[in-house]
Amino acid sequence: MLPGLGAMEQVTVEVISKPRDEYATAAHAATGLPKAPAIMIDDTVLVIKDIKEEELIAAIKRHLEEG
């Protein structure tokens, strides 16, 4: 899903990857971020397993219109 998003105009994709064990730490839990792969648009976190690609693209377009 992510590689195609970089092709959209005005969209910068930054991938942050950590070792799986790091997501199980208390420090990660304190961030309030999900353990599952997620996409963050400003302050909105979208968990990949809970969102369809069409919904993600709509969220990005809304963000671009607001910005």
C-alpha positions as CSV (number, residue, x, y, z in Angstrom):
1,M,0.0,0.0,0.0
2,L,2.7,2.5,0.9
3,P,4.9,2.5,-2.2
4,G,2.1,3.7,-4.4
5,L,1.3,6.6,-2.0
6,G,4.7,8.2,-2.7
7,A,3.6,8.7,-6.3
8,M,0.8,11.0,-5.3
9,E,1.5,14.7,-5.7
10,Q,2.4,16.6,-2.5
11,V,2.7,13.5,-0.4
12,T,5.9,12.7,1.4
13,V,6.2,9.2,2.7
14,E,8.6,8.5,5.6
15,V,8.9,4.9,6.8
16,I,10.0,4.3,10.3
17,S,10.8,0.7,11.2
18,K,11.9,-0.7,14.5
19,P,12.7,-4.2,15.7
20,R,9.5,-6.1,16.7
21,D,10.6,-6.4,20.3
22,E,10.8,-2.6,20.7
23,Y,7.0,-2.4,20.0
24,A,6.4,-4.5,23.1
25,T,8.3,-2.2,25.5
26,A,6.8,0.0,28.1
27,A,8.4,3.0,26.4
28,H,6.5,2.3,23.2
29,A,3.2,1.7,25.1
30,A,3.7,5.1,26.7
31,T,3.6,6.8,23.3
32,G,0.0,5.7,22.7
33,L,0.9,4.4,19.3
34,P,-0.4,1.0,18.1
35,K,1.7,-2.1,18.0
36,A,0.3,-2.9,14.5
37,P,1.7,-1.2,11.4
38,A,0.1,2.2,11.1
39,I,0.1,5.3,9.0
40,M,0.2,8.8,10.6
41,I,-1.2,11.8,8.9
42,D,-0.4,14.8,11.1
43,D,-1.8,13.8,14.5
44,T,-4.2,11.1,13.1
45,V,-3.1,7.5,13.4
46,L,-4.6,5.0,11.0
47,V,-3.9,1.3,11.7
48,I,-3.3,-0.5,8.5
49,K,-5.2,-3.6,9.4
50,D,-8.3,-1.5,10.1
51,I,-8.4,0.6,6.9
52,K,-8.9,0.0,3.2
53,E,-6.6,1.6,0.7
54,E,-9.5,3.8,-0.6
55,E,-10.1,5.1,2.9
56,L,-6.5,5.9,3.3
57,I,-6.4,7.8,0.0
58,A,-9.5,9.8,1.0
59,A,-7.8,10.7,4.3
60,I,-4.7,11.9,2.5
61,K,-6.8,14.0,0.0
62,R,-8.7,15.6,2.9
63,H,-5.4,16.5,4.6
64,L,-4.1,18.0,1.4
65,E,-7.3,20.1,1.0
66,E,-7.1,21.4,4.5
67,G,-3.4,22.2,4.3
